[in-house]
Amino acid sequence: MQAALEDFFRALRSADVRVSPAEAIDAHRCVAAIGFEDRELFRDALCATLAKSADEVTRFDRTFDTFFTREAFQAKPPPSPEDGDPMDGLPQEAQESELARMLLEGDAVSLAQSMEAAAERAQVSQIRLSTQRSRLTRRLLEEMGLAEIERIIAAARKLEDARSQAAAQRLDDARKGLAAEAQAFVERQHELYAADSARNLREELLARKALNADGGIDPVDLAMMQALVKRMAKRLADRYSRRKHTAWKGHLDVRRTLRRSMGYGGMPFDIVFKTKKVDKPSIVAICDVSKSVAAAAQFLLTFLYSLNEVVDRMEAFAFSGRMISVNEVLDEHHVETAILEVLKRIGFQQTDYGKSLEDFCEQHLDQLDRHTTVIFLGDARSNYADPRLDLLATIQKRSRAVIWLNPEPESYWGQGDSVMHRYERFCHVAKHCNTLGQLERIIEDVLRTYIPH
């Protein structure tokens, strides 16, 4: 049963129910204590041990029913000949075939047990992709002895008497029923272990998809990418949401140490060191929403606004020619549609980074302090206007860090009207960022500087 439980844990992980090694050990101990006789008790005990939220309970119940339910064979045995011997008319080879007898006698229990054993030998539970179903179905049937059944059918059909022809047809019908059962069995394994594999593969590809691809992003991909970026943000929020304390190594907290020593007659058995509180990040995002980088700006804002549990303060600004605060726009609209609303207000203007920096410093410079991280998103192409390096230097001096995310490859920086190579020296970090995967890694780096993990 240990192997079956390990397969069940894999099925739960595939269904997005997290099962750690420690939780798997607890589950094994739980099963050893309660046994398998009472199905409901077995189910409730495992659920209490492994499911940690209402959503996980729902997924646990669905996976448990699929994994531990063994449907009876649906195929009925073919009608026997008049003398009652189902093997009558078959060649001598068939008399020694256990599978042929089980098929013709309709022994559903034995067939189900034989299929389970064959599935283990064929490693059907290792299925990962839907394209593997046909191959694994054939391998499962071969492990059960399909080749032997096909030889018996071929030998019986070579005999010219009517009884042999009828027996061959009965066995062939039973073989087709077995193939249907094997296909259904593999489908259940796919549902258990690989139902989300296609989605996961698709998400991996979308995480590497260029955000400024020619022709834009397909609407179907856009919806999936919006959901994906929210899950990425939630994953980071779960990891960094708790306000943490870090120890000052070697700095003894005398008062707390003495207070705890009272329980030991004044002996300082429990030494306490001083700690310092780690604040949540304060972020100012400044996004270029011109056509070439609008999609990247949308995903960055979606990402940052989904980190509400982690970010202490988030201020967002957008510019094309002039700069405006978009906090109100984001509050009034979903992040997915906010960029469209911003474009209505300031879009379709000639990009001017210098003028945008001037707008920010005149109207919003007081938003910055030594706890604020400023994140710029843009290609730094200013149409040969004055880039106002002095203003970016001012922003750098007033903030904790300046991070520039550029959708263009570094080989393009400094070419044509790009002034990225000039802005770069005022940035603590300047990186090429043109995929969701890159965006996730960079945002996590920002969070890590505030909250050590």
Number of C-alpha atoms within 10 A of each C-alpha: 9 9 8 11 14 13 17 18 23 19 25 25 17 19 20 14 22 16 18 12 10 8 15 17 11 15 21 16 12 15 18 10 9 12 12 13 8 9 11 10 14 15 18 12 15 19 18 11 16 22 20 13 10 9 11 18 16 14 16 23 16 14 23 18 11 16 19 12 9 10 11 11 18 11 18 15 19 19 13 16 15 8 7 9 11 23 21 17 19 23 18 12 14 21 13 10 14 12 20 25 16 18 26 23 18 19 15 17 12 14 20 18 11 16 20 16 15 19 23 13 14 19 13 23 20 16 21 19 15 15 10 14 20 13 11 21 23 17 20 27 21 15 18 23 17 19 12 16 23 15 13 22 24 13 18 25 19 11 15 9 11 11 15 21 18 18 25 26 16 21 25 20 18 23 22 12 19 21 18 15 22 23 19 16 22 23 18 16 22 23 21 25 26 22 20 18 17 14 12 12 12 14 17 14 11 19 20 13 17 17 24 18 12 8 6 13 16 9 9 8 14 17 12 15 20 17 13 18 22 18 14 19 22 19 14 20 19 12 14 22 18 13 11 16 14 12 12 12 9 8 11 14 14 13 11 14 19 17 13 17 16 12 12 10 9 12 12 16 14 14 13 18 15 17 15 10 11 15 15 20 20 22 24 21 22 26 25 27 28 22 15 18 21 23 21 26 25 20 23 23 21 21 24 21 19 20 21 15 15 25 19 12 12 18 17 21 21 28 29 26 21 21 22 20 18 19 14 10 16 20 10 10 13 11 20 16 12 21 24 15 14 20 18 10 14 18 22 13 15 13 23 22 28 21 20 23 24 19 16 22 17 10 13 15 16 10 15 20 15 12 16 19 23 23 23 22 23 25 24 28 19 21 15 14 14 12 24 15 17 13 15 19 15 13 22 20 15 18 19 17 22 23 21 26 24 21 22 19 12 15 8 12 20 15 12 11 13 18 22 23 15 14 18 17 13 21 20 12 14 20 18 17 24 23 18 25 17 16 22 19 13 17 16 18 13 16 21 13 11 17 23 12 9
